Every structure is written in structure tokens, then in C-alpha cells.
């Protein structure tokens, strides 16, 4: 019987970590039928090294290019071109998975840092609230 070998690589966590942060976003794209610009506000569900998952009331079509702006306290953190790779049409939580099309280095430096700061800030607030009572 053949013996299986497991390397350390098979036990590692995924290469692309995700930061669970709920940051305000604004997504815009050109509607293919009307030619008009669609502008939708929403929130991030998570941010990864090359993509993000956003909650939007109106979902863009899969394959479309979306301009995404992420905010922190009404200040734009980053604006990037993205492409829709998947949508989840759950009426209670419509989601669009967006892949970053350009400027990945800036995305990693700016967006992921801001998301991590958001998590740290909200973790501290939630932790302090638990112990106040």
C-alpha cells in the first residue's frame, strides 16, 4: 500500500486572508441597457488582498466594471476599478464579489490597513461595552 506524505504546505491557512470590516462604500457602473450611470451606497462585508465582498441594494451584472470608493468617516480612503466576479441575490443581504483590476499594491497598503484599523477600533469599542455593565 502506498504511503501518503503530507507537507507543511497542506496544513497552512489560505494564502489570501480576509479582514471582516463593515466600511461604507459607493459603487458606480454604467448600465448596459440605458447607458446611464448607476450609483449605489453600501457596506463592505470583508476585504481581501485582491478582492472585496460588498453589500449593495442594487447589484451590478456579473462581468461588469464597477468603480468602488471606500470611506472612513465621510473621507474617501481609496477609489479603485473593480470587476464583478459573483453576486448573491439574497433579498435580505444582496452581495457582490469584486476583484481589484489595477493598483493592487496601493489597495493592499491603503484599503487593507484601513480595514484592519476599523476592526481594531470596533473590537475595542465592543470589548469595553461588554465590561461596562
Secondary structure, DSSP 8 states (H G I E B T S, - for coil): -------GGGGS--SS-EE----EEEEEEE-TTT--EEEEEEEEEEEESSEEEEEESS---TT-EEEEEEEETTEEEEEEEEEEEEEE--TTS-EEEEEE-S-HHHIIIIIHHHHHHHHHHHHHHHHHHHHH-
